[in-house]
């Protein structure tokens, strides 16, 4: 909430009409449906992280630099992932769009180079 300009910058930099931002008021079933249809989920440390893990979707997770966010239990599980932490002492809103894009690009490269099953 309140960071729609930053989210729009990430969407614009992705250069794809397949990149979408969750509506702030999306209901849980709507979020689950969107996650199920997603190829990669980019999200802050919220319930979306375990939902994406459960749906076997790769995750770019965005976390503050607070001690609690360095707790392994909040990270994606069992899926390809990249985690971006805010600068020292910072919150998620301090993460730069370029850092999100770099994590996304690295995750896409991992997925592309992974052995096919």
C-alpha positions in Angstrom: 0.0 0.0 0.0 1.2 3.5 -0.9 4.0 2.2 -3.1 2.2 1.9 -6.4 4.7 4.2 -8.2 7.5 1.8 -7.2 5.5 -1.2 -8.3 4.7 0.5 -11.6 8.4 1.1 -12.1 9.1 -2.6 -11.7 6.3 -3.5 -14.1 7.6 -1.0 -16.7 11.2 -2.3 -16.4 10.0 -5.8 -16.9 8.7 -4.8 -20.3 6.0 -7.5 -20.4 2.3 -7.4 -20.5 2.4 -10.6 -18.4 3.6 -8.7 -15.3 0.8 -7.6 -12.9 0.5 -6.0 -9.5 -1.9 -7.4 -6.9 -4.7 -5.1 -6.1 -4.3 -3.9 -2.5 -7.8 -5.1 -1.7 -7.6 -8.6 -3.3 -9.4 -11.3 -1.3 -7.6 -14.4 -0.2 -9.3 -16.7 -2.9 -8.4 -14.1 -5.6 -4.8 -14.1 -4.4 -4.7 -17.9 -4.4 -6.1 -18.0 -8.0 -3.6 -15.4 -9.2 -0.7 -17.2 -7.6 -1.8 -20.5 -9.2 -1.7 -18.8 -12.6 1.6 -17.1 -12.0 5.0 -18.3 -13.4 6.9 -16.3 -10.8 5.6 -14.5 -7.7 7.3 -11.3 -6.4 6.0 -10.4 -3.0 6.8 -8.9 0.4 7.0 -11.1 3.4 3.2 -11.9 3.7 0.9 -14.9 3.5 1.6 -14.8 -0.2 5.1 -16.4 0.4 3.8 -19.7 1.8 0.9 -19.7 -0.6 3.3 -19.4 -3.6 5.5 -22.1 -2.1 2.4 -24.4 -1.7 1.5 -23.7 -5.3 5.1 -24.6 -6.4 5.7 -21.2 -7.8 9.2 -19.6 -7.9 9.4 -16.6 -5.5 11.3 -13.3 -5.3 10.7 -12.4 -1.7 11.1 -8.9 -0.4 12.1 -8.5 3.2 12.9 -5.7 5.7 16.3 -5.7 7.4 14.7 -6.3 10.7 15.9 -9.2 12.8 12.6 -11.1 12.5 12.8 -11.0 8.7 16.1 -12.9 8.8 14.2 -15.9 10.4 14.2 -18.9 8.0 10.6 -19.7 8.8 9.5 -16.7 6.8 11.3 -17.7 3.6 9.9 -19.5 0.6 10.2 -23.3 0.9 10.9 -26.0 -1.7 10.8 -23.6 -4.7 13.4 -21.7 -6.7 13.8 -18.4 -5.0 15.7 -15.1 -4.6 15.4 -13.1 -1.5 16.0 -9.3 -1.4 16.6 -7.6 1.9 16.3 -3.9 2.5 19.4 -1.9 3.3 20.7 -2.1 6.8 18.1 -0.9 9.2 15.6 -0.4 6.4 12.1 -1.5 5.6 10.8 -3.2 2.5 9.9 0.3 1.1 13.6 1.0 1.0 14.3 -1.7 -1.5 15.1 -0.2 -4.9 13.2 -1.4 -8.0 16.5 -2.2 -9.7 17.3 -4.7 -6.9 13.9 -6.4 -7.4 14.6 -6.6 -11.2 18.1 -8.0 -10.6 16.7 -10.7 -8.3 14.0 -11.5 -10.9 16.5 -11.7 -13.7 18.7 -14.0 -11.6 15.8 -16.3 -10.8 14.7 -16.4 -14.5 18.3 -17.4 -15.4 18.3 -20.1 -12.8 15.0 -21.5 -14.1 16.3 -21.3 -17.7 19.5 -23.2 -16.8 17.9 -25.8 -14.5 17.8 -29.3 -15.9 14.5 -30.2 -17.4 12.4 -32.8 -15.7 
